[in-house]
Each structure stands twice: as C-alpha cells, then as structure tokens.
Amino acid sequence: MESWKKSQRFRFGVFLLCVHLQLVLTGDCPADGRTWVPFKDQCYHFVHGEEDQLKSYTFDRAKTLCRGSGLLTIQSAEENDFVIEYSQKVWKGNVNAWLGMYFDTDVDDMRWFGEEPVSFTNWEGPPNESDLMPIETCVALHSNTGKWENVSCQEEVENGVICEASQSSVQTKKKPSALLSALVILSVVVIIGVSAVIWFLHQKHNLGTTIFTAFEYHPPFRVLETDQSCLVEAEETDSVP
C-alpha cells in the first residue's frame, strides 16, 4: 500500500513537471482560437481570410477586430522588419495595415494606443506635409516597403489588420537558457524512470504474494495406521459410561 502511494505521488510530480516544461518552452500567447505568432515578448495575429480575397477595413472596424488585444504598435526597426517579412507569408501583394497610433492633442503629437510615446518611426515621407487635420490623422503600414503613411482615420479604408498582444507569462519575459531547458527535461526523465521502477517493484511484490498464496503448501490429512485406529476406537469405547 505504501509503495502504491509513493508511485501515485511520483506520477503526479511527473505531471506537474511536464506542465511546467510546456510553459517554459512555449510562448504564452492568447488562446482565443486565432493564430498568434510570437516575436520576443509580443504576439501577433495577421487578420486574413483567403489569401486571394483581401478585405477592406475602416479604422473603427480594425479596432473592433483586435478587441481584447490591440492594433499593431512598432517600437523598433527589428520589429518593423519582422512584421514585413511575416506579412509576405500571409498576404499576397501589397497590403496596407492600420497601426495603433493616434494624435494626442494634450502633447500635440502622435502616440500609441497603449500610451507609449512614439520612439521609432519609418515614415514614407515627412509626416508634417500631410494635409490632414491632426485629430483625424492615423497611420498605415505598407507591407511591400515597410514604410508608414499618414491617412485619414475617418475616410480611408485599408486592406490589412494586424493585432498585437503581450505574452502574459512572466516566464516568457526572460527567455529560458538552453541549460535550464536541458535540466528540466533531464529531471522529467529521471522522475519517470524512478516512478517506473517503483511501479514495477510494486507490481512484482503483489504478483509474488499472489503466486505464493495460490501455491501455499497444505499437507494432506494423515491417515492413521490400523493399530492406532483400533486403539483410538477402544479408548473411545472405554470412555463411554
């Protein structure tokens, strides 16, 4: 019984380690049924149907499609390059995708919807030359060049939407080292091996007990010899009153 309890504890430990290993080695992107692509500490969803049937999206419609996450924000040239390279795997031809940027009248400048300041830009031309009213100014990303363009939030319709969400697991903020991953895998293998040995010994013990019980030796009834039998009968007769 004690061996069986130990075996159960080891199996539960193996299960917990496997779950931990899965969390460490995989990104923690939203599990909402959509296809999310991890890059560094962010996840990206490229909205598309059939690749040869591009849609048209207003700015409000794009924000609605990314509800629960947010429209694409780009903080570095590396991130900009990643989006361009991956968009070519998803869409055919040139796609203009909305960026999650708006004009903040409090600071008289463009800001990301997450309230982060715009520290990186990749404008197609000088943004100040746009004829748009600042409060009506949004930004679209051209997938063929990676350049940004000022467009109207009210009148323009774009054919691409990219949603972005942060990876929620604290473990994924700092990527695990190869040594840590190897140690976790080794721990799982060792515990599985120990658990298997304990289970085998437990089964062997139970099997051995069953075999010995089944083949327990019971000597046959000893038949008394003729003289001894007569003597016993005589003693019984004498004892009767």
Helices and strands as residue ranges (DSSP letters): H 2-25, E 37-39, E 42-47, H 59-65, H 77-90, E 96-98, E 101-104, E 109-112, G 127-129, G 134-136, E 137-142, E 148-152, E 161-166, H 170-173, H 178-214, H 226-238
